[in-house]
């Protein structure tokens, strides 16, 4: 086997491995991004606890002190 062929095969193998790793990483990233929840964020005005609740809830009771709070707006 000539040195040029050996270098070409080694380079193609290395590039194939890098492409496979990049492809797998992209598939994993898409799977994680798809699982983002639609929960609402609440901040208690009494004890300042930040917590989440279901998306359909307009008011939520604080798990720490029991006070009812409205969703936190960014």
C-alpha positions in Angstrom: 0.0 0.0 0.0 1.4 3.4 -1.0 1.8 6.2 1.6 -0.6 8.4 -0.3 -3.3 5.7 -0.1 -2.6 5.1 3.6 -2.9 8.9 4.4 -6.0 9.2 2.3 -7.7 6.3 4.1 -6.7 7.5 7.5 -8.0 11.1 6.7 -11.3 9.8 5.4 -11.7 7.5 8.4 -11.0 10.4 10.8 -13.4 12.7 9.0 -16.1 10.0 9.0 -15.7 9.6 12.7 -16.0 13.3 13.4 -19.1 13.6 11.1 -20.7 10.6 13.0 -20.1 12.3 16.4 -21.5 15.6 15.1 -24.6 13.9 13.7 -25.2 12.0 17.0 -24.7 15.2 19.0 -27.3 17.1 16.8 -29.8 14.3 17.2 -29.4 14.4 21.0 -29.7 18.2 21.1 -33.0 18.1 19.1 -34.4 15.4 21.4 -33.6 17.5 24.5 -35.0 20.7 23.0 -38.2 19.0 22.1 -38.9 18.0 25.8 -39.1 21.6 27.0 -42.1 21.9 29.3 -44.8 24.6 29.0 -45.1 25.2 32.7 -45.6 28.7 34.0 -43.2 30.4 36.4 -44.4 31.8 39.7 -42.7 34.0 42.3 -44.2 34.2 45.7 -44.7 37.8 46.9 -44.5 36.6 50.5 -41.4 34.4 50.7 -39.8 35.1 47.2 -39.7 31.4 46.3 -39.6 30.8 42.5 -41.5 27.7 41.4 -43.4 26.3 38.4 -47.0 25.1 37.9 -49.1 23.8 34.9 -49.5 26.0 31.9 -53.3 26.2 32.3 -53.1 27.6 35.9 -53.8 31.3 36.3 -53.1 31.4 40.1 -50.9 29.0 42.0 -50.4 28.3 45.7 -46.8 28.6 47.0 -45.5 25.3 48.2 -43.5 26.9 51.0 -45.9 29.4 52.6 -49.3 28.7 51.0 -49.9 32.2 49.6 -51.7 32.3 46.2 -49.6 34.0 43.4 -50.0 35.1 39.8 -47.5 34.1 37.1 -44.2 35.9 36.9 -43.9 38.0 33.7 -40.5 38.6 32.2 
